[in-house]
Amino acid sequence: MPKLVVLYIRECLLGFAIAIVFSMALVVLNVANLGHLVSTVEGGWLAFLLLCIFNGIVFAGVQFGITVMRMADPDDEDQAPR
């Protein structure tokens, strides 16, 4: 498999893992009363699942973007665009 594909998959999985931890922290700390919502409403598990999925999409994109931006050559900084 090409290195770029492996990099993309690895960074997306890391982004989703961070998003799950973040979503769990939101629910456990009851931010904006989310913990109460997830534990008492009949479809609360669905709200938590969607929170994890949508946060995962955002966090995975940010994680991959940061990784790609950090791959720039240090020599590129000396040259001004023309």
DOLOMI-470838 format. One line per 2 residues: their letters; for each residue x, y, z of N, C-alpha, C, O, CB. Coordinates in Angstrom, 1 decimal. Glycine has a CB too. Layout:
REM DOLOMI-470838
A = X:Y:Z:X:Y:Z:X:Y:Z:X:Y:Z:X:Y:Z ~ ...
//
This chain:
REM DOLOMI-470838
MP = 0.8:-1.2:0.0:0.0:0.0:0.0:0.9:1.2:0.0:1.9:1.3:0.7:-1.0:0.0:1.2 ~ 0.5:2.3:-0.7:1.4:3.5:-0.8:1.5:4.2:0.6:0.6:4.1:1.4:0.8:4.5:-1.8
KL = 2.6:4.8:0.8:2.9:5.4:2.1:1.8:6.5:2.5:1.5:6.7:3.6:4.3:6.0:2.1 ~ 1.4:7.2:1.5:0.4:8.3:1.7:-0.9:7.7:2.2:-1.6:8.3:3.0:0.2:9.1:0.5
VV = -1.3:6.6:1.6:-2.6:5.9:2.0:-2.5:5.4:3.5:-3.4:5.6:4.3:-2.9:4.8:1.1 ~ -1.3:4.8:3.8:-1.1:4.4:5.2:-1.1:5.6:6.1:-1.7:5.5:7.2:0.3:3.6:5.3
LY = -0.5:6.6:5.8:-0.4:7.8:6.6:-1.9:8.4:6.8:-2.2:8.7:7.9:0.4:8.9:5.9 ~ -2.6:8.4:5.7:-4.0:8.9:5.8:-4.9:8.0:6.8:-5.6:8.6:7.6:-4.7:9.0:4.4
IR = -4.8:6.7:6.6:-5.6:5.8:7.5:-5.1:6.0:8.9:-6.0:6.0:9.8:-5.4:4.4:7.0 ~ -3.8:6.0:9.1:-3.3:6.1:10.5:-3.8:7.4:11.2:-4.2:7.4:12.3:-1.8:6.0:10.5
EC = -3.7:8.5:10.5:-4.1:9.8:11.1:-5.6:9.9:11.3:-6.0:10.5:12.2:-3.5:10.9:10.2 ~ -6.3:9.3:10.3:-7.8:9.4:10.5:-8.2:8.5:11.7:-9.1:8.9:12.5:-8.5:8.9:9.2
LL = -7.6:7.4:11.9:-7.9:6.5:13.1:-7.5:7.3:14.4:-8.3:7.2:15.4:-7.2:5.2:13.0 ~ -6.4:7.9:14.3:-6.0:8.7:15.5:-7.0:9.8:15.8:-7.3:10.1:16.9:-4.6:9.3:15.3
GF = -7.4:10.5:14.7:-8.4:11.6:14.9:-9.7:11.1:15.4:-10.4:11.7:16.3:-8.7:12.3:13.5 ~ -10.2:9.9:15.0:-11.4:9.3:15.5:-11.3:8.9:17.0:-12.2:9.0:17.7:-11.9:8.1:14.7
AI = -10.1:8.4:17.3:-9.8:8.0:18.7:-9.9:9.2:19.6:-10.5:9.2:20.7:-8.5:7.3:18.9 ~ -9.3:10.3:19.2:-9.3:11.6:20.0:-10.7:12.1:20.1:-11.1:12.6:21.1:-8.4:12.6:19.3
AI = -11.5:12.0:19.0:-12.9:12.4:19.0:-13.7:11.6:20.0:-14.6:12.2:20.6:-13.5:12.3:17.6 ~ -13.5:10.3:20.0:-14.3:9.5:21.0:-14.0:9.9:22.4:-14.8:9.9:23.3:-14.0:8.0:20.7
VF = -12.7:10.1:22.7:-12.3:10.5:24.0:-12.9:11.9:24.4:-13.4:12.1:25.5:-10.7:10.6:24.2 ~ -12.9:12.8:23.4:-13.5:14.1:23.6:-15.0:14.0:23.8:-15.5:14.7:24.7:-13.2:15.0:22.4
SM = -15.7:13.2:23.0:-17.1:13.0:23.2:-17.5:12.4:24.5:-18.4:12.8:25.2:-17.7:12.2:22.1 ~ -16.7:11.4:24.9:-16.9:10.8:26.3:-16.7:11.8:27.4:-17.4:11.8:28.4:-16.0:9.6:26.5
AL = -15.7:12.7:27.2:-15.5:13.7:28.2:-16.6:14.7:28.3:-17.0:15.1:29.4:-14.1:14.5:27.9 ~ -17.2:15.0:27.2:-18.4:15.9:27.2:-19.5:15.3:27.9:-20.2:16.0:28.6:-18.8:16.2:25.7
VV = -19.7:14.0:27.7:-20.9:13.3:28.3:-20.6:13.1:29.8:-21.5:13.3:30.7:-21.2:12.0:27.6 ~ -19.4:12.7:30.2:-19.1:12.4:31.6:-19.1:13.7:32.4:-19.6:13.7:33.5:-17.7:11.7:31.7
LN = -18.6:14.8:31.8:-18.5:16.0:32.6:-19.8:16.8:32.5:-20.0:17.9:33.1:-17.4:16.9:32.0 ~ -20.8:16.2:31.7:-22.2:16.8:31.6:-22.1:18.2:31.1:-22.9:19.1:31.6:-22.9:16.7:33.0
VA = -21.3:18.4:30.1:-21.2:19.8:29.4:-22.5:20.0:28.7:-23.0:19.1:27.9:-20.0:19.9:28.5 ~ -23.1:21.2:28.9:-24.4:21.5:28.3:-25.5:20.5:28.5:-26.4:20.3:27.7:-24.2:21.7:26.7
NL = -25.4:19.8:29.6:-26.4:18.8:30.1:-26.5:17.6:29.1:-27.5:16.9:29.0:-27.7:19.4:30.2 ~ -25.4:17.3:28.4:-25.3:16.2:27.5:-25.4:14.8:28.2:-26.0:13.9:27.7:-24.1:16.2:26.6
GH = -24.7:14.8:29.3:-24.8:13.5:30.1:-26.2:13.1:30.5:-26.5:11.9:30.4:-23.9:13.6:31.3 ~ -26.9:14.1:30.9:-28.3:13.8:31.3:-29.1:13.4:30.1:-30.0:12.5:30.1:-28.9:15.1:32.0
LV = -28.9:14.1:29.0:-29.6:13.7:27.7:-29.3:12.3:27.3:-30.3:11.6:27.0:-29.2:14.7:26.6 ~ -28.1:11.9:27.3:-27.7:10.6:26.8:-28.2:9.5:27.7:-28.6:8.4:27.3:-26.2:10.5:26.7
ST = -28.2:9.8:29.0:-28.6:8.7:30.0:-30.1:8.6:30.2:-30.6:7.6:30.6:-27.9:9.0:31.3 ~ -30.9:9.7:29.9:-32.3:9.6:30.3:-33.2:9.5:29.1:-34.3:8.9:29.2:-32.7:10.8:31.1
VE = -32.9:10.0:27.9:-33.7:10.0:26.8:-33.6:8.7:26.1:-32.6:8.0:26.1:-33.3:11.2:25.8 ~ -34.7:8.2:25.5:-34.8:6.9:24.9:-33.8:6.7:23.8:-33.1:5.7:23.7:-36.2:6.6:24.4
GG = -33.6:7.7:23.0:-32.6:7.6:21.9:-31.3:8.3:22.2:-30.6:8.8:21.3:-33.2:8.2:20.6 ~ -30.9:8.4:23.5:-29.7:9.0:23.9:-28.5:8.4:23.3:-27.5:9.1:23.0:-29.6:9.1:25.4
WL = -28.5:7.1:23.2:-27.3:6.4:22.6:-27.1:6.9:21.2:-25.9:6.9:20.7:-27.5:4.9:22.7 ~ -28.2:7.1:20.5:-28.0:7.6:19.1:-27.4:9.0:19.1:-26.6:9.3:18.2:-29.4:7.6:18.4
AF = -27.8:9.9:20.0:-27.2:11.2:20.1:-25.7:11.1:20.4:-24.9:11.8:19.8:-27.9:12.0:21.2 ~ -25.3:10.2:21.2:-23.9:10.0:21.5:-23.1:9.4:20.3:-22.0:9.8:20.0:-23.7:9.0:22.7
LL = -23.7:8.5:19.6:-23.1:7.9:18.4:-22.9:9.0:17.4:-21.8:9.0:16.8:-24.0:6.8:17.9 ~ -23.9:9.8:17.1:-23.8:10.9:16.1:-22.8:11.9:16.6:-22.0:12.4:15.7:-25.1:11.5:15.9
LC = -22.7:12.2:17.9:-21.7:13.1:18.4:-20.3:12.6:18.1:-19.4:13.3:17.7:-21.9:13.4:19.9 ~ -20.1:11.3:18.3:-18.8:10.7:18.1:-18.5:10.7:16.6:-17.3:10.9:16.2:-18.8:9.2:18.6
IF = -19.4:10.3:15.7:-19.2:10.3:14.3:-18.8:11.7:13.7:-17.8:11.8:13.0:-20.4:9.7:13.6 ~ -19.6:12.7:14.1:-19.4:14.0:13.5:-18.1:14.6:14.1:-17.4:15.3:13.3:-20.6:14.9:13.8
NG = -17.9:14.4:15.4:-16.6:14.9:15.9:-15.4:14.1:15.3:-14.4:14.7:15.0:-16.6:14.7:17.5 ~ -15.6:12.9:15.0:-14.6:12.1:14.4:-14.2:12.6:13.0:-13.1:12.6:12.6:-15.0:10.6:14.3
IV = -15.2:13.0:12.2:-15.0:13.5:10.9:-14.1:14.8:11.0:-13.2:14.9:10.2:-16.3:13.8:10.1 ~ -14.5:15.6:11.9:-13.8:16.9:12.0:-12.4:16.7:12.6:-11.4:17.2:12.0:-14.6:17.8:13.0
FA = -12.3:15.9:13.6:-10.9:15.6:14.2:-10.0:14.9:13.3:-8.8:15.2:13.3:-11.1:14.9:15.5 ~ -10.5:14.0:12.5:-9.7:13.2:11.5:-9.2:14.2:10.5:-8.0:14.1:10.1:-10.5:12.1:10.9
GV = -10.0:15.0:10.0:-9.6:16.0:9.0:-8.5:16.9:9.5:-7.5:17.2:8.8:-10.7:16.8:8.4 ~ -8.7:17.4:10.7:-7.7:18.3:11.3:-6.4:17.6:11.6:-5.4:18.1:11.3:-8.3:18.9:12.6
QF = -6.5:16.4:12.1:-5.3:15.6:12.4:-4.5:15.4:11.1:-3.3:15.5:11.1:-5.7:14.3:13.0 ~ -5.2:15.0:10.0:-4.4:14.8:8.8:-3.9:16.1:8.2:-2.8:16.1:7.7:-5.4:14.1:7.7
GI = -4.6:17.1:8.3:-4.2:18.4:7.8:-2.9:18.9:8.6:-2.0:19.4:7.9:-5.3:19.5:8.0 ~ -2.9:18.7:9.9:-1.7:19.1:10.6:-0.5:18.3:10.3:0.6:18.8:10.1:-2.0:19.0:12.2
TV = -0.7:17.0:10.1:0.4:16.1:9.7:0.9:16.5:8.3:2.1:16.5:8.2:-0.1:14.7:9.7 ~ 0.1:16.8:7.4:0.5:17.2:6.0:1.3:18.5:6.1:2.3:18.6:5.4:-0.7:17.2:5.1
MR = 0.8:19.4:6.8:1.4:20.7:6.9:2.8:20.6:7.6:3.7:21.4:7.3:0.6:21.7:7.7 ~ 3.0:19.7:8.5:4.2:19.5:9.2:5.3:18.8:8.3:6.4:18.8:8.7:4.0:18.8:10.5
MA = 4.9:18.3:7.2:5.8:17.6:6.3:6.5:18.5:5.4:7.3:18.0:4.6:5.0:16.6:5.5 ~ 6.3:19.8:5.4:7.0:20.7:4.5:8.5:20.7:4.8:9.0:20.5:5.9:6.5:22.1:4.7
DP = 9.3:20.9:3.7:10.7:20.9:3.8:11.1:22.2:4.5:10.6:23.3:4.2:11.4:20.8:2.4 ~ 12.1:22.2:5.4:12.6:23.4:6.0:13.2:24.4:5.0:13.3:25.6:5.2:13.6:23.1:7.1
DD = 13.7:23.9:3.8:14.3:24.7:2.8:13.3:25.6:2.1:13.6:26.7:1.6:15.0:23.9:1.8 ~ 12.0:25.2:2.2:11.0:26.0:1.5:10.7:27.4:2.2:10.2:28.3:1.5:9.7:25.2:1.5
ED = 11.1:27.5:3.4:10.9:28.8:4.2:11.7:29.9:3.6:11.4:31.1:3.7:11.1:28.6:5.7 ~ 12.9:29.6:3.1:13.9:30.6:2.7:13.5:31.2:1.3:13.9:32.3:1.0:15.2:30.0:2.6
QA = 12.7:30.5:0.5:12.3:31.0:-0.8:11.0:31.7:-0.8:10.0:31.2:-0.3:12.3:29.8:-1.8 ~ 11.0:32.9:-1.2:9.7:33.7:-1.3:9.0:33.3:-2.6:9.6:33.1:-3.6:10.0:35.2:-1.3
PR = 7.7:33.2:-2.6:6.9:32.9:-3.8:7.0:34.1:-4.7:6.9:35.2:-4.3:5.4:32.5:-3.5 ~ 7.0:33.8:-6.0:7.1:34.8:-7.0:5.9:34.7:-8.0:5.8:35.5:-8.9:8.4:34.7:-7.9
//
